[in-house]
Amino acid sequence: MRFSRLVWNYSMMGSHRPAVLASGFGKNDELISPAQCRAGRALLQWSQQQLADAAHIGVVTVRQFESGAAEPRHATLDVIKRAFEAAGVIFEARGELVPGGPGVRLAEG
């Protein structure tokens, strides 16, 4: 992932973590939506547990993301997207190949 600017947030306890102010996401680096996640699972006929296993995350994370109950960190969305791509799912940005919203399809072969 490329970030154009990174800052550090300090909590009251003195710990810190990076926070993205502006990112350098290109078309192929865009994050996926909950609908694309559900569609990707449907294409692969994966359960939420199978996606969680492939992405090495908890099934609750998948469930909450797909339902819109929580917004995962960018790193979590990235590992979900990479798990799908490793299985042959291609994510298309809004209007990338055809007019309309973002899409999902299987790679040929």
BALOBA-1460 file (C-alpha; in Angstrom, 3 decimals):
// residues 109
<rec num="1" residu="m" x="0.000" y="0.000" z="0.000"/>
<rec num="2" residu="r" x="1.217" y="3.497" z="-0.746"/>
<rec num="3" residu="f" x="0.517" y="6.385" z="1.603"/>
<rec num="4" residu="s" x="1.209" y="9.960" z="0.653"/>
<rec num="5" residu="r" x="1.191" y="11.204" z="4.230"/>
<rec num="6" residu="l" x="1.416" y="9.430" z="7.560"/>
<rec num="7" residu="v" x="1.124" y="10.852" z="11.072"/>
<rec num="8" residu="w" x="1.276" y="9.355" z="14.529"/>
<rec num="9" residu="n" x="-1.599" y="9.489" z="17.005"/>
<rec num="10" residu="y" x="-0.704" y="9.340" z="20.661"/>
<rec num="11" residu="s" x="-3.231" y="8.042" z="23.147"/>
<rec num="12" residu="m" x="-3.430" y="9.100" z="26.787"/>
<rec num="13" residu="m" x="-1.496" y="5.933" z="27.695"/>
<rec num="14" residu="g" x="1.470" y="6.931" z="25.542"/>
<rec num="15" residu="s" x="1.049" y="4.247" z="22.882"/>
<rec num="16" residu="h" x="0.978" y="5.265" z="19.269"/>
<rec num="17" residu="r" x="-0.231" y="4.021" z="15.941"/>
<rec num="18" residu="p" x="-0.096" y="5.408" z="12.403"/>
<rec num="19" residu="a" x="-3.130" y="7.184" z="11.019"/>
<rec num="20" residu="v" x="-3.613" y="7.787" z="7.321"/>
<rec num="21" residu="l" x="-4.417" y="11.382" z="6.427"/>
<rec num="22" residu="a" x="-4.242" y="11.052" z="2.677"/>
<rec num="23" residu="s" x="-3.701" y="7.859" z="0.777"/>
<rec num="24" residu="g" x="-2.273" y="7.140" z="-2.619"/>
<rec num="25" residu="f" x="-4.750" y="4.486" z="-3.661"/>
<rec num="26" residu="g" x="-4.935" y="3.926" z="-7.391"/>
<rec num="27" residu="k" x="-7.736" y="2.136" z="-9.210"/>
<rec num="28" residu="n" x="-6.293" y="-1.287" z="-8.412"/>
<rec num="29" residu="d" x="-5.667" y="-0.363" z="-4.769"/>
<rec num="30" residu="e" x="-9.201" y="0.765" z="-3.921"/>
<rec num="31" residu="l" x="-10.846" y="-0.787" z="-0.917"/>
<rec num="32" residu="i" x="-13.798" y="-3.109" z="-1.361"/>
<rec num="33" residu="s" x="-17.355" y="-2.483" z="-0.234"/>
<rec num="34" residu="p" x="-19.502" y="-4.807" z="1.883"/>
<rec num="35" residu="a" x="-21.588" y="-5.595" z="-1.229"/>
<rec num="36" residu="q" x="-18.466" y="-6.535" z="-3.193"/>
<rec num="37" residu="c" x="-17.385" y="-8.765" z="-0.319"/>
<rec num="38" residu="r" x="-20.730" y="-10.595" z="-0.305"/>
<rec num="39" residu="a" x="-20.641" y="-10.890" z="-4.111"/>
<rec num="40" residu="g" x="-17.084" y="-12.231" z="-4.063"/>
<rec num="41" residu="r" x="-18.064" y="-14.894" z="-1.564"/>
<rec num="42" residu="a" x="-21.074" y="-15.813" z="-3.692"/>
<rec num="43" residu="l" x="-18.904" y="-16.213" z="-6.801"/>
<rec num="44" residu="l" x="-16.569" y="-18.551" z="-4.927"/>
<rec num="45" residu="q" x="-19.387" y="-20.207" z="-2.975"/>
<rec num="46" residu="w" x="-17.501" y="-19.398" z="0.223"/>
<rec num="47" residu="s" x="-19.021" y="-19.097" z="3.656"/>
<rec num="48" residu="q" x="-18.016" y="-16.214" z="5.902"/>
<rec num="49" residu="q" x="-15.834" y="-18.679" z="7.799"/>
<rec num="50" residu="q" x="-14.041" y="-19.748" z="4.620"/>
<rec num="51" residu="l" x="-13.278" y="-16.112" z="3.774"/>
<rec num="52" residu="a" x="-12.077" y="-15.470" z="7.319"/>
<rec num="53" residu="d" x="-9.776" y="-18.505" z="7.106"/>
<rec num="54" residu="a" x="-8.390" y="-17.449" z="3.720"/>
<rec num="55" residu="a" x="-7.746" y="-13.886" z="4.940"/>
<rec num="56" residu="h" x="-6.470" y="-14.995" z="8.374"/>
<rec num="57" residu="i" x="-8.984" y="-12.829" z="10.224"/>
<rec num="58" residu="g" x="-11.883" y="-13.555" z="12.559"/>
<rec num="59" residu="v" x="-15.279" y="-14.531" z="11.201"/>
<rec num="60" residu="v" x="-16.853" y="-11.807" z="13.349"/>
<rec num="61" residu="t" x="-14.825" y="-9.233" z="11.407"/>
<rec num="62" residu="v" x="-16.256" y="-10.544" z="8.129"/>
<rec num="63" residu="r" x="-19.792" y="-10.671" z="9.525"/>
<rec num="64" residu="q" x="-19.646" y="-7.122" z="10.904"/>
<rec num="65" residu="f" x="-18.114" y="-5.704" z="7.710"/>
<rec num="66" residu="e" x="-20.650" y="-7.335" z="5.398"/>
<rec num="67" residu="s" x="-23.576" y="-6.201" z="7.554"/>
<rec num="68" residu="g" x="-22.267" y="-2.654" z="7.819"/>
<rec num="69" residu="a" x="-22.042" y="-2.897" z="11.610"/>
<rec num="70" residu="a" x="-18.328" y="-2.015" z="11.608"/>
<rec num="71" residu="e" x="-15.751" y="-0.441" z="9.309"/>
<rec num="72" residu="p" x="-12.557" y="-2.521" z="9.419"/>
<rec num="73" residu="r" x="-9.120" y="-0.955" z="9.221"/>
<rec num="74" residu="h" x="-7.610" y="-0.456" z="5.783"/>
<rec num="75" residu="a" x="-5.122" y="-3.271" z="6.466"/>
<rec num="76" residu="t" x="-7.978" y="-5.682" z="7.216"/>
<rec num="77" residu="l" x="-9.818" y="-4.731" z="4.025"/>
<rec num="78" residu="d" x="-6.573" y="-5.216" z="2.138"/>
<rec num="79" residu="v" x="-6.097" y="-8.793" z="3.408"/>
<rec num="80" residu="i" x="-9.736" y="-9.584" z="2.558"/>
<rec num="81" residu="k" x="-9.247" y="-8.256" z="-0.959"/>
<rec num="82" residu="r" x="-5.972" y="-10.156" z="-1.381"/>
<rec num="83" residu="a" x="-7.610" y="-13.420" z="-0.260"/>
<rec num="84" residu="f" x="-10.301" y="-12.964" z="-2.898"/>
<rec num="85" residu="e" x="-7.767" y="-12.062" z="-5.593"/>
<rec num="86" residu="a" x="-5.666" y="-15.136" z="-4.764"/>
<rec num="87" residu="a" x="-8.817" y="-17.219" z="-5.352"/>
<rec num="88" residu="g" x="-9.473" y="-15.581" z="-8.741"/>
<rec num="89" residu="v" x="-11.863" y="-12.733" z="-7.922"/>
<rec num="90" residu="i" x="-11.359" y="-9.433" z="-9.743"/>
<rec num="91" residu="f" x="-12.707" y="-6.203" z="-8.275"/>
<rec num="92" residu="e" x="-13.710" y="-3.480" z="-10.696"/>
<rec num="93" residu="a" x="-13.934" y="0.181" z="-9.800"/>
<rec num="94" residu="r" x="-17.006" y="2.263" z="-10.598"/>
<rec num="95" residu="g" x="-17.325" y="2.488" z="-14.391"/>
<rec num="96" residu="e" x="-14.030" y="0.680" z="-15.003"/>
<rec num="97" residu="l" x="-15.276" y="-1.674" z="-17.723"/>
<rec num="98" residu="v" x="-18.946" y="-0.824" z="-18.041"/>
<rec num="99" residu="p" x="-21.066" y="2.064" z="-16.785"/>
<rec num="100" residu="g" x="-22.370" y="1.657" z="-13.271"/>
<rec num="101" residu="g" x="-21.127" y="1.036" z="-9.783"/>
<rec num="102" residu="p" x="-18.232" y="-1.081" z="-8.566"/>
<rec num="103" residu="g" x="-18.296" y="-4.722" z="-9.604"/>
<rec num="104" residu="v" x="-16.902" y="-8.178" z="-8.986"/>
<rec num="105" residu="r" x="-16.099" y="-10.963" z="-11.447"/>
<rec num="106" residu="l" x="-14.078" y="-14.148" z="-11.701"/>
<rec num="107" residu="a" x="-10.827" y="-14.256" z="-13.618"/>
<rec num="108" residu="e" x="-10.784" y="-16.332" z="-16.780"/>
<rec num="109" residu="g" x="-9.407" y="-19.814" z="-16.570"/>
